[in-house]
């Protein structure tokens, strides 16, 4: 069993957290147009746009490297403005036994929570990925404020 960890970061968004949530909840496939340098493609392989059980594939660039991430939506609460994405394939699982991403949005804030289990104690915490997620959030904010 690997070492478990949890990272949480919140970023203030002038457009309102609900607006960021709406992009993730209803227009996920447009994120590659909003942040093309970071997100190359988002494809919903199974299910509908952000419904529990939907499988979403991301092709993205993190830390200068092209990567992929396959996720299943474990929970989506429109009232609480949160989505729980469990990673089921891709580059993150090369370093982690499990990896879950929770996005939540409240008033002027977007919060990213990463819950993970490292494969080895030497594996670094996913701080670069967390920074990446915050940068994508700011790209979405910039798009919404245009």
VMD Tcl script that builds the backbone (N, CA, C; Angstrom):
set m [mol new atoms 438]
animate dup $m
set s [atomselect $m all]
$s set {name element resname resid chain x y z} {
  {N N UNK 1 A 0.840 -1.184 0.000}
  {CA C UNK 1 A 0.000 0.000 0.000}
  {C C UNK 1 A 0.876 1.235 0.000}
  {N N UNK 2 A 0.546 2.192 -0.852}
  {CA C UNK 2 A 1.318 3.412 -0.966}
  {C C UNK 2 A 0.897 4.458 0.041}
  {N N UNK 3 A 1.601 5.564 0.027}
  {CA C UNK 3 A 1.323 6.680 0.914}
  {C C UNK 3 A 0.179 7.497 0.328}
  {N N UNK 4 A -0.832 7.740 1.143}
  {CA C UNK 4 A -1.976 8.523 0.698}
  {C C UNK 4 A -1.735 9.997 0.943}
  {N N UNK 5 A -2.316 10.821 0.088}
  {CA C UNK 5 A -2.165 12.254 0.232}
  {C C UNK 5 A -3.398 12.993 -0.237}
  {N N UNK 6 A -3.460 14.255 0.153}
  {CA C UNK 6 A -4.573 15.105 -0.247}
  {C C UNK 6 A -4.039 16.529 -0.356}
  {N N UNK 7 A -4.276 17.148 -1.489}
  {CA C UNK 7 A -3.905 18.544 -1.714}
  {C C UNK 7 A -5.174 19.324 -2.024}
  {N N UNK 8 A -5.265 20.517 -1.455}
  {CA C UNK 8 A -6.425 21.368 -1.698}
  {C C UNK 8 A -5.917 22.777 -2.005}
  {N N UNK 9 A -6.436 23.352 -3.085}
  {CA C UNK 9 A -6.095 24.729 -3.422}
  {C C UNK 9 A -7.342 25.435 -3.932}
  {N N UNK 10 A -7.503 26.662 -3.501}
  {CA C UNK 10 A -8.615 27.490 -3.968}
  {C C UNK 10 A -8.057 28.720 -4.652}
  {N N UNK 11 A -8.768 29.166 -5.673}
  {CA C UNK 11 A -8.372 30.363 -6.394}
  {C C UNK 11 A -9.598 31.255 -6.551}
  {N N UNK 12 A -9.395 32.543 -6.311}
  {CA C UNK 12 A -10.488 33.498 -6.473}
  {C C UNK 12 A -10.749 33.707 -7.958}
  {N N UNK 13 A -12.022 33.738 -8.333}
  {CA C UNK 13 A -12.403 33.961 -9.724}
  {C C UNK 13 A -13.417 35.105 -9.775}
  {N N UNK 14 A -13.094 36.124 -10.552}
  {CA C UNK 14 A -13.934 37.321 -10.628}
  {C C UNK 14 A -15.267 37.064 -11.322}
  {N N UNK 15 A -15.325 36.023 -12.148}
  {CA C UNK 15 A -16.554 35.725 -12.889}
  {C C UNK 15 A -17.546 34.925 -12.047}
  {N N UNK 16 A -17.142 34.502 -10.869}
  {CA C UNK 16 A -18.007 33.709 -9.999}
  {C C UNK 16 A -17.753 32.225 -10.191}
  {N N UNK 17 A -17.630 31.517 -9.080}
  {CA C UNK 17 A -17.374 30.081 -9.130}
  {C C UNK 17 A -18.443 29.315 -9.880}
  {N N UNK 18 A -19.692 29.782 -9.791}
  {CA C UNK 18 A -20.778 29.093 -10.491}
  {C C UNK 18 A -20.554 29.095 -12.003}
  {N N UNK 19 A -19.966 30.156 -12.533}
  {CA C UNK 19 A -19.714 30.230 -13.975}
  {C C UNK 19 A -18.648 29.218 -14.396}
  {N N UNK 20 A -17.620 29.062 -13.580}
  {CA C UNK 20 A -16.580 28.062 -13.854}
  {C C UNK 20 A -17.210 26.674 -13.808}
  {N N UNK 21 A -18.039 26.422 -12.799}
  {CA C UNK 21 A -18.714 25.123 -12.684}
  {C C UNK 21 A -19.563 24.849 -13.918}
  {N N UNK 22 A -20.272 25.854 -14.404}
  {CA C UNK 22 A -21.122 25.657 -15.580}
  {C C UNK 22 A -20.297 25.200 -16.783}
  {N N UNK 23 A -19.093 25.753 -16.953}
  {CA C UNK 23 A -18.230 25.317 -18.066}
  {C C UNK 23 A -17.881 23.844 -17.880}
  {N N UNK 24 A -17.452 23.446 -16.686}
  {CA C UNK 24 A -17.098 22.048 -16.443}
  {C C UNK 24 A -18.307 21.122 -16.555}
  {N N UNK 25 A -19.476 21.611 -16.139}
  {CA C UNK 25 A -20.659 20.751 -16.077}
  {C C UNK 25 A -21.355 20.607 -17.424}
  {N N UNK 26 A -21.435 21.675 -18.193}
  {CA C UNK 26 A -22.222 21.609 -19.431}
  {C C UNK 26 A -21.404 21.769 -20.711}
  {N N UNK 27 A -20.197 22.312 -20.600}
  {CA C UNK 27 A -19.410 22.601 -21.802}
  {C C UNK 27 A -17.975 22.091 -21.701}
  {N N UNK 28 A -17.810 20.956 -21.066}
  {CA C UNK 28 A -16.472 20.400 -20.853}
  {C C UNK 28 A -15.690 20.318 -22.157}
  {N N UNK 29 A -16.364 19.914 -23.226}
  {CA C UNK 29 A -15.703 19.736 -24.516}
  {C C UNK 29 A -15.164 21.050 -25.091}
  {N N UNK 30 A -15.596 22.194 -24.573}
  {CA C UNK 30 A -15.113 23.488 -25.062}
  {C C UNK 30 A -13.846 23.960 -24.344}
  {N N UNK 31 A -13.448 23.259 -23.287}
  {CA C UNK 31 A -12.275 23.702 -22.529}
  {C C UNK 31 A -11.027 23.701 -23.404}
  {N N UNK 32 A -10.957 22.790 -24.374}
  {CA C UNK 32 A -9.794 22.772 -25.271}
  {C C UNK 32 A -9.750 24.022 -26.153}
  {N N UNK 33 A -10.888 24.640 -26.428}
  {CA C UNK 33 A -10.923 25.897 -27.174}
  {C C UNK 33 A -10.569 27.088 -26.280}
  {N N UNK 34 A -10.921 26.984 -25.006}
  {CA C UNK 34 A -10.691 28.060 -24.046}
  {C C UNK 34 A -9.225 28.091 -23.595}
  {N N UNK 35 A -8.626 26.919 -23.438}
  {CA C UNK 35 A -7.253 26.812 -22.943}
  {C C UNK 35 A -6.443 25.872 -23.843}
  {N N UNK 36 A -6.273 26.245 -25.130}
  {CA C UNK 36 A -5.670 25.317 -26.094}
  {C C UNK 36 A -4.213 24.956 -25.814}
  {N N UNK 37 A -3.481 25.802 -25.128}
  {CA C UNK 37 A -2.094 25.480 -24.816}
  {C C UNK 37 A -1.957 24.438 -23.729}
  {N N UNK 38 A -3.006 24.275 -22.945}
  {CA C UNK 38 A -2.967 23.337 -21.824}
  {C C UNK 38 A -3.847 22.107 -22.058}
  {N N UNK 39 A -5.002 22.312 -22.691}
  {CA C UNK 39 A -5.936 21.210 -22.942}
  {C C UNK 39 A -6.077 21.059 -24.451}
  {N N UNK 40 A -5.652 19.914 -24.981}
  {CA C UNK 40 A -5.696 19.698 -26.426}
  {C C UNK 40 A -7.040 19.155 -26.881}
  {N N UNK 41 A -7.635 18.268 -26.079}
  {CA C UNK 41 A -8.890 17.644 -26.508}
  {C C UNK 41 A -9.598 17.046 -25.298}
  {N N UNK 42 A -10.910 17.202 -25.271}
  {CA C UNK 42 A -11.753 16.574 -24.253}
  {C C UNK 42 A -12.849 15.824 -24.990}
  {N N UNK 43 A -12.937 14.516 -24.743}
  {CA C UNK 43 A -13.928 13.681 -25.423}
  {C C UNK 43 A -14.709 12.898 -24.376}
  {N N UNK 44 A -16.019 12.954 -24.484}
  {CA C UNK 44 A -16.867 12.138 -23.616}
  {C C UNK 44 A -17.083 10.820 -24.341}
  {N N UNK 45 A -16.414 9.762 -23.849}
  {CA C UNK 45 A -16.462 8.446 -24.496}
  {C C UNK 45 A -17.757 7.702 -24.220}
  {N N UNK 46 A -18.239 7.827 -23.008}
  {CA C UNK 46 A -19.474 7.136 -22.633}
  {C C UNK 46 A -20.318 8.075 -21.798}
  {N N UNK 47 A -21.614 8.017 -21.982}
  {CA C UNK 47 A -22.518 8.835 -21.195}
  {C C UNK 47 A -22.732 10.205 -21.801}
  {N N UNK 48 A -23.216 11.099 -20.951}
  {CA C UNK 48 A -23.537 12.453 -21.371}
  {C C UNK 48 A -22.617 13.426 -20.657}
  {N N UNK 49 A -22.693 14.680 -21.072}
  {CA C UNK 49 A -21.855 15.698 -20.454}
  {C C UNK 49 A -22.057 15.691 -18.945}
  {N N UNK 50 A -21.049 15.333 -18.275}
  {CA C UNK 50 A -20.915 15.300 -16.824}
  {C C UNK 50 A -22.153 14.772 -16.097}
  {N N UNK 51 A -22.381 13.507 -16.327}
  {CA C UNK 51 A -23.378 12.733 -15.589}
  {C C UNK 51 A -22.628 11.626 -14.873}
  {N N UNK 52 A -23.109 11.194 -13.725}
  {CA C UNK 52 A -22.471 10.102 -12.995}
  {C C UNK 52 A -22.361 8.893 -13.925}
  {N N UNK 53 A -21.167 8.325 -13.982}
  {CA C UNK 53 A -20.908 7.178 -14.842}
  {C C UNK 53 A -20.321 7.542 -16.197}
  {N N UNK 54 A -20.373 8.812 -16.574}
  {CA C UNK 54 A -19.785 9.237 -17.848}
  {C C UNK 54 A -18.272 9.051 -17.795}
  {N N UNK 55 A -17.698 8.676 -18.935}
  {CA C UNK 55 A -16.254 8.517 -19.042}
  {C C UNK 55 A -15.725 9.618 -19.953}
  {N N UNK 56 A -14.744 10.352 -19.440}
  {CA C UNK 56 A -14.197 11.512 -20.136}
  {C C UNK 56 A -12.703 11.295 -20.352}
  {N N UNK 57 A -12.244 11.512 -21.578}
  {CA C UNK 57 A -10.822 11.435 -21.919}
  {C C UNK 57 A -10.286 12.829 -22.164}
  {N N UNK 58 A -9.157 13.134 -21.539}
  {CA C UNK 58 A -8.490 14.421 -21.692}
  {C C UNK 58 A -7.133 14.188 -22.333}
  {N N UNK 59 A -6.795 14.991 -23.324}
  {CA C UNK 59 A -5.434 15.077 -23.848}
  {C C UNK 59 A -4.976 16.477 -23.476}
  {N N UNK 60 A -3.854 16.546 -22.754}
  {CA C UNK 60 A -3.431 17.835 -22.222}
  {C C UNK 60 A -1.922 17.941 -22.172}
  {N N UNK 61 A -1.442 19.159 -21.912}
  {CA C UNK 61 A -0.020 19.401 -21.779}
  {C C UNK 61 A 0.222 19.897 -20.368}
  {N N UNK 62 A 0.997 19.132 -19.614}
  {CA C UNK 62 A 1.311 19.467 -18.229}
  {C C UNK 62 A 2.828 19.452 -18.078}
  {N N UNK 63 A 3.374 20.538 -17.612}
  {CA C UNK 63 A 4.816 20.648 -17.383}
  {C C UNK 63 A 5.613 20.420 -18.667}
  {N N UNK 64 A 5.037 20.875 -19.809}
  {CA C UNK 64 A 5.717 20.763 -21.090}
  {C C UNK 64 A 5.633 19.399 -21.745}
  {N N UNK 65 A 4.828 18.492 -21.187}
  {CA C UNK 65 A 4.710 17.140 -21.739}
  {C C UNK 65 A 3.261 16.843 -22.098}
  {N N UNK 66 A 3.061 16.224 -23.280}
  {CA C UNK 66 A 1.722 15.799 -23.673}
  {C C UNK 66 A 1.328 14.574 -22.864}
  {N N UNK 67 A 0.118 14.609 -22.309}
  {CA C UNK 67 A -0.354 13.534 -21.444}
  {C C UNK 67 A -1.814 13.219 -21.753}
  {N N UNK 68 A -2.257 12.093 -21.207}
  {CA C UNK 68 A -3.665 11.715 -21.321}
  {C C UNK 68 A -4.201 11.360 -19.935}
  {N N UNK 69 A -5.499 11.517 -19.778}
  {CA C UNK 69 A -6.160 11.174 -18.521}
  {C C UNK 69 A -7.570 10.698 -18.844}
  {N N UNK 70 A -7.875 9.497 -18.402}
  {CA C UNK 70 A -9.216 8.940 -18.584}
  {C C UNK 70 A -9.879 8.926 -17.213}
  {N N UNK 71 A -11.090 9.514 -17.145}
  {CA C UNK 71 A -11.782 9.656 -15.870}
  {C C UNK 71 A -13.222 9.180 -15.969}
  {N N UNK 72 A -13.733 8.713 -14.845}
  {CA C UNK 72 A -15.155 8.420 -14.734}
  {C C UNK 72 A -15.734 9.408 -13.715}
  {N N UNK 73 A -16.906 9.909 -14.007}
  {CA C UNK 73 A -17.561 10.836 -13.090}
  {C C UNK 73 A -18.207 10.005 -11.980}
  {N N UNK 74 A -17.705 10.173 -10.756}
  {CA C UNK 74 A -18.250 9.436 -9.614}
  {C C UNK 74 A -19.413 10.167 -8.966}
  {N N UNK 75 A -19.376 11.495 -8.994}
  {CA C UNK 75 A -20.451 12.278 -8.384}
  {C C UNK 75 A -20.520 13.636 -9.074}
  {N N UNK 76 A -21.725 14.137 -9.203}
  {CA C UNK 76 A -21.946 15.477 -9.740}
  {C C UNK 76 A -23.124 16.075 -8.980}
  {N N UNK 77 A -22.864 17.150 -8.263}
  {CA C UNK 77 A -23.897 17.792 -7.469}
  {C C UNK 77 A -24.045 19.230 -7.957}
  {N N UNK 78 A -25.083 19.461 -8.748}
  {CA C UNK 78 A -25.267 20.788 -9.323}
  {C C UNK 78 A -25.609 21.810 -8.241}
  {N N UNK 79 A -26.339 21.406 -7.208}
  {CA C UNK 79 A -26.689 22.337 -6.124}
  {C C UNK 79 A -25.445 22.814 -5.369}
  {N N UNK 80 A -24.533 21.867 -5.079}
  {CA C UNK 80 A -23.300 22.212 -4.357}
  {C C UNK 80 A -22.187 22.649 -5.300}
  {N N UNK 81 A -22.454 22.585 -6.604}
  {CA C UNK 81 A -21.480 22.981 -7.628}
  {C C UNK 81 A -20.178 22.189 -7.501}
  {N N UNK 82 A -20.297 20.858 -7.413}
  {CA C UNK 82 A -19.099 20.026 -7.319}
  {C C UNK 82 A -19.188 18.830 -8.264}
  {N N UNK 83 A -18.012 18.394 -8.703}
  {CA C UNK 83 A -17.883 17.218 -9.570}
  {C C UNK 83 A -16.718 16.401 -9.042}
  {N N UNK 84 A -16.912 15.087 -8.929}
  {CA C UNK 84 A -15.848 14.178 -8.499}
  {C C UNK 84 A -15.468 13.315 -9.685}
  {N N UNK 85 A -14.191 13.385 -10.077}
  {CA C UNK 85 A -13.646 12.679 -11.232}
  {C C UNK 85 A -12.648 11.642 -10.727}
  {N N UNK 86 A -12.871 10.366 -10.967}
  {CA C UNK 86 A -11.913 9.333 -10.583}
  {C C UNK 86 A -11.095 8.949 -11.818}
  {N N UNK 87 A -9.785 9.031 -11.692}
  {CA C UNK 87 A -8.898 8.689 -12.800}
  {C C UNK 87 A -8.868 7.167 -12.949}
  {N N UNK 88 A -9.157 6.682 -14.173}
  {CA C UNK 88 A -9.165 5.237 -14.421}
  {C C UNK 88 A -8.149 4.828 -15.486}
  {N N UNK 89 A -7.431 5.795 -16.028}
  {CA C UNK 89 A -6.399 5.490 -17.017}
  {C C UNK 89 A -5.578 6.715 -17.330}
  {N N UNK 90 A -4.405 6.488 -17.913}
  {CA C UNK 90 A -3.570 7.599 -18.334}
  {C C UNK 90 A -2.312 7.766 -17.509}
  {N N UNK 91 A -1.633 8.877 -17.741}
  {CA C UNK 91 A -0.308 9.133 -17.182}
  {C C UNK 91 A -0.275 9.221 -15.655}
  {N N UNK 92 A -1.300 9.763 -15.033}
  {CA C UNK 92 A -1.289 9.889 -13.575}
  {C C UNK 92 A -1.182 8.533 -12.882}
  {N N UNK 93 A -1.764 7.505 -13.485}
  {CA C UNK 93 A -1.741 6.188 -12.850}
  {C C UNK 93 A -0.386 5.487 -12.998}
  {N N UNK 94 A 0.553 6.110 -13.711}
  {CA C UNK 94 A 1.917 5.578 -13.734}
  {C C UNK 94 A 2.614 5.849 -12.403}
  {N N UNK 95 A 2.199 6.915 -11.713}
  {CA C UNK 95 A 2.819 7.306 -10.449}
  {C C UNK 95 A 1.953 7.028 -9.226}
  {N N UNK 96 A 0.654 6.919 -9.449}
  {CA C UNK 96 A -0.282 6.803 -8.329}
  {C C UNK 96 A -1.166 5.576 -8.506}
  {N N UNK 97 A -1.427 4.877 -7.391}
  {CA C UNK 97 A -2.342 3.735 -7.417}
  {C C UNK 97 A -3.778 4.197 -7.629}
  {N N UNK 98 A -4.101 5.340 -7.069}
  {CA C UNK 98 A -5.433 5.919 -7.245}
  {C C UNK 98 A -5.289 7.433 -7.272}
  {N N UNK 99 A -6.215 8.073 -7.968}
  {CA C UNK 99 A -6.164 9.526 -8.100}
  {C C UNK 99 A -7.581 10.019 -8.340}
  {N N UNK 100 A -8.056 10.891 -7.461}
  {CA C UNK 100 A -9.396 11.465 -7.583}
  {C C UNK 100 A -9.281 12.982 -7.565}
  {N N UNK 101 A -10.029 13.612 -8.457}
  {CA C UNK 101 A -10.028 15.066 -8.581}
  {C C UNK 101 A -11.436 15.548 -8.253}
  {N N UNK 102 A -11.530 16.477 -7.316}
  {CA C UNK 102 A -12.831 17.042 -6.951}
  {C C UNK 102 A -12.776 18.543 -7.229}
  {N N UNK 103 A -13.688 19.011 -8.054}
  {CA C UNK 103 A -13.807 20.444 -8.301}
  {C C UNK 103 A -15.047 20.939 -7.577}
  {N N UNK 104 A -14.910 22.065 -6.904}
  {CA C UNK 104 A -16.080 22.671 -6.267}
  {C C UNK 104 A -15.984 24.183 -6.451}
  {N N UNK 105 A -17.152 24.810 -6.470}
  {CA C UNK 105 A -17.223 26.216 -6.815}
  {C C UNK 105 A -18.214 26.898 -5.879}
  {N N UNK 106 A -17.774 28.030 -5.320}
  {CA C UNK 106 A -18.608 28.724 -4.357}
  {C C UNK 106 A -18.394 30.228 -4.507}
  {N N UNK 107 A -19.419 30.955 -4.773}
  {CA C UNK 107 A -19.373 32.411 -4.906}
  {C C UNK 107 A -18.211 32.840 -5.799}
  {N N UNK 108 A -17.151 33.361 -5.228}
  {CA C UNK 108 A -16.018 33.870 -6.000}
  {C C UNK 108 A -14.815 32.927 -5.960}
  {N N UNK 109 A -15.028 31.649 -5.651}
  {CA C UNK 109 A -13.915 30.715 -5.474}
  {C C UNK 109 A -14.127 29.426 -6.247}
  {N N UNK 110 A -13.015 28.901 -6.765}
  {CA C UNK 110 A -12.980 27.545 -7.316}
  {C C UNK 110 A -11.946 26.783 -6.516}
  {N N UNK 111 A -12.327 25.605 -6.051}
  {CA C UNK 111 A -11.434 24.779 -5.235}
  {C C UNK 111 A -11.172 23.458 -5.936}
  {N N UNK 112 A -9.903 23.073 -5.958}
  {CA C UNK 112 A -9.472 21.786 -6.498}
  {C C UNK 112 A -8.962 20.944 -5.334}
  {N N UNK 113 A -9.475 19.733 -5.218}
  {CA C UNK 113 A -9.003 18.781 -4.219}
  {C C UNK 113 A -8.472 17.562 -4.954}
  {N N UNK 114 A -7.239 17.195 -4.680}
  {CA C UNK 114 A -6.631 15.998 -5.260}
  {C C UNK 114 A -6.420 14.998 -4.141}
  {N N UNK 115 A -7.027 13.821 -4.277}
  {CA C UNK 115 A -6.818 12.726 -3.327}
  {C C UNK 115 A -6.112 11.618 -4.085}
  {N N UNK 116 A -5.030 11.109 -3.527}
  {CA C UNK 116 A -4.206 10.169 -4.279}
  {C C UNK 116 A -3.494 9.200 -3.343}
  {N N UNK 117 A -3.035 8.117 -3.932}
  {CA C UNK 117 A -2.191 7.159 -3.233}
  {C C UNK 117 A -0.969 6.917 -4.107}
  {N N UNK 118 A 0.188 7.282 -3.574}
  {CA C UNK 118 A 1.439 7.131 -4.320}
  {C C UNK 118 A 1.790 5.652 -4.453}
  {N N UNK 119 A 2.429 5.290 -5.563}
  {CA C UNK 119 A 2.907 3.920 -5.734}
  {C C UNK 119 A 4.131 3.663 -4.860}
  {N N UNK 120 A 4.970 4.690 -4.668}
  {CA C UNK 120 A 6.140 4.574 -3.796}
  {C C UNK 120 A 6.248 5.828 -2.938}
  {N N UNK 121 A 6.961 5.716 -1.834}
  {CA C UNK 121 A 7.155 6.872 -0.964}
  {C C UNK 121 A 7.948 7.973 -1.652}
  {N N UNK 122 A 8.771 7.615 -2.631}
  {CA C UNK 122 A 9.608 8.577 -3.341}
  {C C UNK 122 A 8.850 9.411 -4.364}
  {N N UNK 123 A 7.641 8.990 -4.714}
  {CA C UNK 123 A 6.841 9.736 -5.688}
  {C C UNK 123 A 6.520 11.109 -5.116}
  {N N UNK 124 A 6.704 12.131 -5.935}
  {CA C UNK 124 A 6.420 13.496 -5.496}
  {C C UNK 124 A 4.918 13.732 -5.400}
  {N N UNK 125 A 4.550 14.684 -4.555}
  {CA C UNK 125 A 3.158 15.107 -4.505}
  {C C UNK 125 A 2.833 15.768 -5.838}
  {N N UNK 126 A 1.587 15.682 -6.279}
  {CA C UNK 126 A 1.218 16.224 -7.600}
  {C C UNK 126 A 1.027 17.741 -7.596}
  {N N UNK 127 A 2.029 18.462 -7.108}
  {CA C UNK 127 A 1.940 19.919 -7.045}
  {C C UNK 127 A 1.923 20.557 -8.434}
  {N N UNK 128 A 2.678 19.979 -9.368}
  {CA C UNK 128 A 2.689 20.524 -10.732}
  {C C UNK 128 A 1.304 20.370 -11.352}
  {N N UNK 129 A 0.668 19.208 -11.145}
  {CA C UNK 129 A -0.678 18.998 -11.683}
  {C C UNK 129 A -1.671 19.961 -11.038}
  {N N UNK 130 A -1.543 20.191 -9.753}
  {CA C UNK 130 A -2.430 21.129 -9.069}
  {C C UNK 130 A -2.255 22.541 -9.640}
  {N N UNK 131 A -1.018 22.942 -9.873}
  {CA C UNK 131 A -0.768 24.242 -10.498}
  {C C UNK 131 A -1.369 24.325 -11.889}
  {N N UNK 132 A -1.259 23.220 -12.627}
  {CA C UNK 132 A -1.845 23.131 -13.965}
  {C C UNK 132 A -3.361 23.377 -13.886}
  {N N UNK 133 A -4.030 22.714 -12.952}
  {CA C UNK 133 A -5.479 22.855 -12.803}
  {C C UNK 133 A -5.860 24.303 -12.484}
  {N N UNK 134 A -5.068 24.949 -11.643}
  {CA C UNK 134 A -5.344 26.348 -11.307}
  {C C UNK 134 A -5.149 27.253 -12.517}
  {N N UNK 135 A -4.140 26.966 -13.342}
  {CA C UNK 135 A -3.919 27.758 -14.564}
  {C C UNK 135 A -5.084 27.592 -15.550}
  {N N UNK 136 A -5.594 26.376 -15.698}
  {CA C UNK 136 A -6.744 26.153 -16.578}
  {C C UNK 136 A -7.952 26.936 -16.050}
  {N N UNK 137 A -8.132 26.938 -14.734}
  {CA C UNK 137 A -9.229 27.700 -14.126}
  {C C UNK 137 A -9.114 29.179 -14.479}
  {N N UNK 138 A -7.918 29.723 -14.396}
  {CA C UNK 138 A -7.718 31.137 -14.724}
  {C C UNK 138 A -7.949 31.413 -16.210}
  {N N UNK 139 A -7.597 30.437 -17.069}
  {CA C UNK 139 A -7.900 30.581 -18.497}
  {C C UNK 139 A -9.399 30.641 -18.731}
  {N N UNK 140 A -10.143 29.787 -18.030}
  {CA C UNK 140 A -11.610 29.796 -18.151}
  {C C UNK 140 A -12.168 31.110 -17.631}
  {N N UNK 141 A -11.643 31.591 -16.520}
  {CA C UNK 141 A -12.080 32.878 -15.988}
  {C C UNK 141 A -11.861 33.991 -17.016}
  {N N UNK 142 A -10.676 34.016 -17.627}
  {CA C UNK 142 A -10.383 35.028 -18.641}
  {C C UNK 142 A -11.345 34.965 -19.814}
  {N N UNK 143 A -11.681 33.754 -20.226}
  {CA C UNK 143 A -12.648 33.558 -21.316}
  {C C UNK 143 A -14.023 34.115 -20.932}
  {N N UNK 144 A -14.443 33.839 -19.710}
  {CA C UNK 144 A -15.767 34.279 -19.268}
  {C C UNK 144 A -15.842 35.791 -19.055}
  {N N UNK 145 A -14.718 36.417 -18.742}
  {CA C UNK 145 A -14.716 37.869 -18.507}
  {C C UNK 145 A -14.606 38.689 -19.795}
  {N N UNK 146 A -14.365 38.027 -20.927}
  {CA C UNK 146 A -14.261 38.759 -22.207}
  {C C UNK 146 A -15.544 39.460 -22.549}
}
mol reanalyze $m
mol bondsrecalc $m
mol representation Tube
mol addrep $m
